[in-house]
């Protein structure tokens, strides 16, 4: 083995061993041992370790490379880079959110505490008071993030955090139009009330109504911009 191909081959073999045979906290063999095992220079092993660390599989300690708790952030960060801002992608983001959040509703109903509801109410109020589209979208994101965190599902929570940029971009649609923001505020309140009542069916209905409204706002924004003949439409560019 030699060069970049060697790094990739060793990385893939060690990745499989870490996932299939090792436990969190286990130490990997040292660089010399790995170099002898694979018949490569220690520099090749060192570069391989850098790759494994970047993927969140290992961490460096004074005793050597150690298997760490799985970290999905690097994977999701790479994934988020490939979002474009086309109307089609924004519609896909909306449908993604509908699928995920309605699917998470049973867990959110079980896990939502009074502190969660207070966070959601505060984010909702800040969304209405926001002076800029960007700030309003950020507070809208905080509202939904609080509900997601109430599920206690670590993978789902990490995914929503890492995808915050495309999610906030989508949430800017319609935020400069006061009626849409006020309607979103009212729908958010219904979501909070359903969570407070531990009403799974009510929460599902409130979420679906909210996403139906968001879909209508998105379609209207894209239609207006398309009518203006913009070469590269940006659904966020609304007029008050």
Secondary structure, DSSP 8 states (H G I E B T S, - for coil): --HHHHHHHHHHHHHHHHHHH--TT-B---HHHHHHHHT--HHHHHHHHHHHHHTTSEEEETTEEEE-----HHHHHHHHTT----HHHHHHHHHHHHHHHHHHHHHHHHH--HHHHHHHHHHHHHHHH-SSHHHHHHHHHHHHHHHHHHT--HHHHHHHHHTHHHHHHHHTTTTTSHHHHHHHHHHHHHHHHHHHTT-HHHHHHHHHHHHHHHHHHHHHHHHHHHHTT-TT--TT----
